[in-house]
Amino acid sequence: MALSILIKNGTVIDGTGNAPKKTDVGISANRIDAVGDLGSAAADQIIDATNLYVAPGFIDLTAHSDVYGTLFSVPSQESLLRQGVTTILVGNCGESLAPVVKKESLMNLERWTTGFSVPINWNSVSEYYKNIENLGVGLNVATLVGEETLKRNAGNLEEMIFLLEEAMKDGAWGLSSNFSFAETDAVAELTILNLLKVVKKHDGLYKIHLRDEGKSFLPAVASAIALARTSGARTVISHFKAIGRGAWGDFNRALRMLKKAQESGVDIAFDFFPYMRTGSMLVSLLPSWARYGDNETILKRLYDQKTHSEIINDLKAATLHADKIFIASAFKDKTVLGLTLADLAGRAGLAPEELILELLKVNDLNVSIFGKTIHGKNLLSAAKDPSCAVASDGAGYDAAFQRLGDLVHPRSFGAYPRFFNLIAPKAGIDLGWAVAKMTSRPAAMLGLKDRGILKSGFIADIAIFHPEEFKDQATYKNPYNYASGLRFLIISGRYAIANGIMDSKSCGVVLKK
């Protein structure tokens, strides 16, 4: 029987860490049939990959297309596809779109979106997956369950455990947390450990957004290691980084802490995005106690004279570097876009800390920022670490999204080619391991058994790109530029991109654990 697709004459980087090798790849239906010299094998379609790299499709463990709303407004997820991404994991940083007992529990997600308007017509993870299937998405989608989502939809710990148990049975891949409680909050620690018993039982993944990436960075890393050690759950720290000069010197020590934990048997790793500027919500700059709760609760604190003053004092103690943080999006006041906090504070005659609170009030908390707060040497140290994977920490968009006027972080358009052609060479990472950090490493972290490697019997998710032309084209000021150099993208044996042109916008499937 003829192969569906035969990829000939390409330089195969198989995702295992092995060196590149000139060989062929044969596909039958949705799976890889063979990797090797396939000579004159018959095939329905033949791709001549001469002078091109052939690699597994990239797997993005920290994607936010769900809570940003673009999974539904831009189901093609074209900006990720054109980077070679074939699979995304959503439900990160404590927030997921399922399970939902009370639909109003998702209203707080408006702080992350440009007019969040997803028609929520599901309750369970199973129903949520079905909606994604019916929508038709450009790439494969898997979800975690957010701890904050559980809290808002349950009355007590017993109900949270029940919801998580049902979600795992429905095909969720694990749990995510975005810590907002104090380090000494024993009740919160006990809650998460009880939830992690469910994750461990189902061999799921636990993803952590660290409690503090700044001045208390090392204690936050120690806390994550302790949770991983105590629970025994497979753990990945999301978008691992040290923010600000006060934390930069601690980064390599944190890497040593992780290595020591791994050597003692703790299953903990991390992902990172290959940029020196962070992209986050302005509300995330508030002290943790001030950003706890729903939008209404947070806004009340900003308007209350006493808590307003306490927030200002905490912000002043945090050393913000207002000249290095600029506004990317704002719900109501678009005149602030592209300007730094220092610029805006000077114009308004306010201290930067006061300006932050005013911006949040005017825009109902919906303001996003870029901040040049990551040290270049730390970025390279993260890239070189054997336990890391590459992630975007972004979302899927299309070029038309720029009509809304907001800026998005360029990582949503260029994280993977940027890592491959800029960061990996600077860090001295060879081609085999550079590809592994985008494919087999994240697959192993998530628990995918048949993706991330070019191997007979594995699902045919394959990226074919030009070695030198595969580059990011997106910038902070002009982010809506697709990556260049990707020639073909195959998802489950179907063309998502062929000869550089979007072939189909619904090749993706829902991945259930």
N, C-alpha and C positions, 0 to 999 in steps of 0.2 A: 504493500500500500504506500502511496506517495506521501511524503511529508506535507504538512500544511505550509510551512515556511522553512526555507533553507537559508541560513546566514553564512555566506562564504567569504573566505579570504580576510576575515577580520582579525584584529589583535584582541584576544579574549583575556579579560581580567575577571576571573571567575568568582571573586568575592571571598575566597578563603584566606587571602593574604599571599597566595602564590604569585610568582612573577608573571607578567603578561606572556601570552603564548599565541602564535599565529595558528589558528585552527578554525573549524566550522562548528556551527550550532544548528541542530535540526529540531523543529517543533512539530508536534502532532496534536491537533486540537488545542487544548489550553495548557499542555505540559511540554517540557523539554524532553525530546526523544533521545538525543545523543549529543555529546560534545566530543569532537575529534575530527579526524580526516574522513569526511563523508563523500569524498570523490565526486562521482557523477550521480549521486542519489537523486531520485525523482522527487520533485516538489511542485506543489500548486503555484507557489510564489518563491522567487529567489531574490535575496538582497545581496548585492555585491558590497561588502564592507571593507574593501581594500583601503588602506590608510586610515581606517576608523577603529576606535575602541568599542568593544562589545562587553557590556557589564550587566550585572543584575540591576533591576530597577531599584531606585533609592527608597529607603524606608524612613519616614519622618516621625519620630516618637513624640515630638513636642509641637503639635499643630493646634491652632485655635480657630479653625474654620467654623466650628460649631458655635461657640459663644460669640464670635465676631459676626455671625449671621451669614457669612459668605458661602457656606455649604449649601444654603438654600437660595441666596440671591445670585450666586455665580457657581452653579453646580458643576460646570466644566472644570473649575479649579485650574484654569489654564496657566497661571503664573507658576504653579508647582509642577505641572506636567512638563512645561518647557525647560525645567531644570533637571528632568529625568526622574522625578518623584512618582512612584507608582502606588505607594501605600502611605496613609497618614493615620496616626493615633490621636484621637481627640478626647475630650473629657479631662483635660489637664488642669493642674494648679487648683484643684479643689472644686472645680465647676464643671458640671456636665448637664446635658439637656434631658437626661433620663437617669433614674426613674422620677416620675412626676406624679405626686398624689394631689398636690394643690397647684394649679397652673399659675396662680399669682406668684408662686415661689420663684418663677423665672423672670419676673419683671425687673429685678435688680440688675439683670444682665444688660440693661440699656446703657449702663455706664461704659460698656465695652464696644458698643456698636454705633453705627450711623443709622439711627432710627430702627432699632430692633423690631422686626415685624414678622417673625417666623410664625406661621399658623400652627400653634401647638395643638395637635389632635391625637396625642398619644399619652399613655401613662407609663407603661413598662418599657424596658430596654428592647424587648422583642418587638413591640409596636413601633418604637422609635426606629429600629433597624428596617422595619417594613416600609416606613415612610421614606427612608433614604433610598431603598431599593426602587420604590415607585417613582421617586423623583428622577432617578437616573443620574449618576455622578461620574465624573471623569476619571476618578481613581479609586483605589480600594480604601475603605473606611472601617476602622475599628474604634471602639470607645472604652474608656475607663469610666468609673463612677466617681463623681466628685464628693468629697466629704462634706463640703458646704451644702451641696445639693441634698444630701441625706439629712443634714441637720434641719434644713428648711422644710422638709417633707415628712419629718417624723417627730413624734411628741417626746420620745425618750430613747435611751440606748437600745432597748429591746426592739423597738420598731426600726431603728437604723440598721440593726443586724439583720432583721427580717428582709428589709428592702435590698440590702446588699446581697444577701443570700439568693434572693429571687433574681436579681440582676445578673449575678454570676451564672446562674442556671440558664438565663436567657442569652448568654454569650458575651457578657462584658468581660474585659480582660484584666480587671483589677480595680484598684482604688487610687485616687490622687488626693493630695492635701496641699493647702495653702495656709500655713500656720498663722493664726492671728491671735493666739492666746499667749499669755506670759509663760516664760520658761518654767515657772514654779507651779503652773496650773496642773495639779495632780489629777483632777477629774478629767480634764481634756486628754492628758496622757493615757489615762486608763481607758477612755473611750476609743482612742485610736488603736490601742493594743488589742482591744476586743474585736474591733473591725478587722484588724490584720490577721486574727485567727481564721476568719472566713476567707480572706485572700490566700493565706497559706494553705488552707484545706483544699482550695480549688487550683493550687499551683499558679496563682495569678501574680500580677506585677503590682508593686507599690511605687508610685512616683511622688516625689517630694519637691515642692517649691520651698526652699529653705526659709526659715523664720526670719533670718537677717543675713543680708549679703554685704553689709557694711561693717560698722565698728564691732559688732558681736558675731562676725562671720565664723570664727573658729568654734565658739560654743554651739552655734547652729549646726555646723558640720558634725560636731561631737554628738549632738542630740539625734541627728539623722542616723549616725552609725549605731547609737544605742538602740534606736527603734528597730533597725534592721537586725541587730544581734539578738535582741530579746524576742522578736516575733519570728525570726527565721524566714521572713518573706523576702522574695527577690526584690531588690530595691534599686531604683535609679533616681538620682538627683537631677531635676530638670534645670536646663540652662545654667549650668554650674559656672559661677563667676564671683569675683570679689569686686565690689563696687566702691570706688572712691580711694583717694590716696591713703587714707587711714587703714584700709583693708588690703591694699595691694601686696604689702610685705608678708601677709599671712597666707598667700595663695599656695606657694610651694609647700609650706608646712601642712596645709589642708590636704594636698595631694599625698603627702607622706602618711598622714593619718588614715586616709582611705586605703593606701597600699598595705599598711600594717593590719588594718581590719580585714582586708581581703586575704592576707596571708594567714590570719587566724581562723579563716573559714566563713567570714561574713560575706554574704552575697550582695554586694553593693557596688554600683558603678555610676556613671553620669553621662549626660549629653551636654553639648554646648553649641552655640551658634558662632560662626566665624567673622564677627564684627566687633569693633571696639566701642561702638555706641549701643547702648541699650534702647529698647523700645518698650514703653510701659504706660500705664495710666498715671496721670498726675496725682490721683488719690493715693497711689502707692507710696508717695513720699511722706504721707502723714504717719505719725507714730502709730504702732500697731493697735494700741488701745483706742485711738481716734477713728480708725477705719473699720472697726469691728461692727457688725450688724448690717441692716439693710440701708438703702439709700436715704430713706427718711430719717433714720436714726443718726446717720453720719452728718447729714445736713443740719439737723438740730444742734449738734455739737458745734458746728461752724458758726451758727447764729447766736449761740449762748455765750454771753460775755465772759463767764468764768472759764469754760472749756476752750473758748477761742484763744484766750491768753495763754492757757496751758499748752495748747498746740503750737502757738507761735514760739514759746520758750523751747519746746522740744525740737522744733525745726531749726532754731538757731544753734542748738547744741549739736545738730547732725552734720554741719558743714556741707552745704548744698552744692557749691560751685555753680551758682546761678548763671554764670556766663557760658557754661558748657551744656546747658539744658535748653532745648528749644521746642516750641509747640508744633506738634504734627497734625492734630485734629482737635476740633472743638465743636460741640453740638450746636451752639447758637451764635457765638461770636467768631466769625471767620477772619476778622481783621488781625487776629493775633497769630495766624499761621506763619511758620517759618521764622519767627522772632524768638530770641532767647528770653529767659526769665529776667535776666539783668536788663536787657533792652526795655522790656515792658515795664519793669519796676521803675526805671529811670523816667520813662514817659509819664507814668502815673504818679510819680512822686511818693512811691510806697517802698517799704523794705520788701525784698524778694519774698520773704516768708508771708507777709501780709498779702502780697499779690497772689500767691498760690491759693490762699483761701478765697479771695475774691473771684478768681477764675473758676474755681470749683462751684461757688455759689451761682454765678451767672449761667454756667453751663450744666447745672444739675449733675455735677460730678463727671460729666462725659467730656474729658479732655485727655488726649494722649500726648506723650512727650518722647523725644530722643535725647539721650544724655551720653556725652563722651566720658564715660566713667570706668572703662576697662583698660588695663595696662596691656600693651602689645606683647611684652614678654610673657605675661601670664596666659594670654591667648595661645601663644605657641606652646607653652608648657601643657596646657589643657589638650591641645591637638595631639601632642606626642604621647600622652598617657595611654598605655595599652588598654585601659578599661573604658575609654570614652567612645561615644558615637556622635556623629554630626546630626544636628536637628535645626530646623528653621526658626522655631519659636514664633512663627508667623502664621499666615493663612493664605488660602488660594483666592486670587483675584483675576480679573481680566483688565485689559488696558482701558476699557470703557468706564471702569470704576472711578477714574480720575474726574469724571464729570461732577462728582459730589464735592470736589474742591479740597478734600483732605489729603494729607500726605500719609503714606504707609511706610513701614520700615522696608528698606530695600532687600532685606533677607527673604521677604515673601516672594521676591522675583529672582534672587540670585545666590542664595546661601550655598547650594551644592557646587555649582561651577566655581564660585569664589573659593571654597575650601579646596577643591581639586586642583585648580590652576594657580592659586596664589598662596594660600595658607599652608597646604601640605608641602609644597616645595621649600617654602621658607623654614618650615619646621624640620626639614630633612626626612620626611616620611616617603617611603618608596611607593610606587604606583599600586602594588598589590595591597598594601595595608591602608592606603588612602581610600581605595574602593571598599575594603572590608569595613571601615568605619562608617560607611554610608549604607551598607547592605547586610552582611552576615552578623555584624556586631549588634545593630538594633534589632535584627530578627531574633537573635538569641535572647536579648534582653526582654523582648515582648513575649517570646515563647512560640514564635512562628516556626513550624517544623518543615515547611516545604517552600519557603521563599528566602531570598537573600543570597543564593548561591546558584551559579550556572551548573546544574548537575542533572543527569538523567532522572526523570520522575518528578522533578520540582516544577512548580507552576512557572509558566513562561512569561514572567515579568522582566523585560529586558530593555536597557537603554543603549543606544548606539550613537556615538558622538565623535566629533573631530578632536584630536588631541590638543591642538593649539587654539582652535576657534571656540571651544567650549568655555565661555567666559560670562561673568555677570556684567550686565549693562545698566543696572539700576543704581541710582545715587539717592542720597537723602533728599536733595532738592527736586530730583526728577526720578521718582521710584518706579513709574509705570512703564518700564522698558523690559521686555522679555530677555531672558538669557539667550546667547547665541551658540551655535555649534551643534545643537542636538539634531540629528538627522532622522532617527526613528525612535519611537517609544512603543513598545508592545506590552499590553496588559492582558493577562490570561489568554495569550495567543492571538489577540486582536490588535490591529493598529490603532493607537491613540494619536500618534503622529507618524506621518509617512513622508519622506523626502522633505522634512522640515515644515510640513503643512498639517494642521489639525485635521485628522481624518474622521474621528468620531468623538462625540462629547459625552459618551455614556458607556465607556469600557469598564468602569470600576464595579466592584462587587462589595457587598458587606461582608466583613470577616468576623465570624462568631467564634469565640474560644471553644 
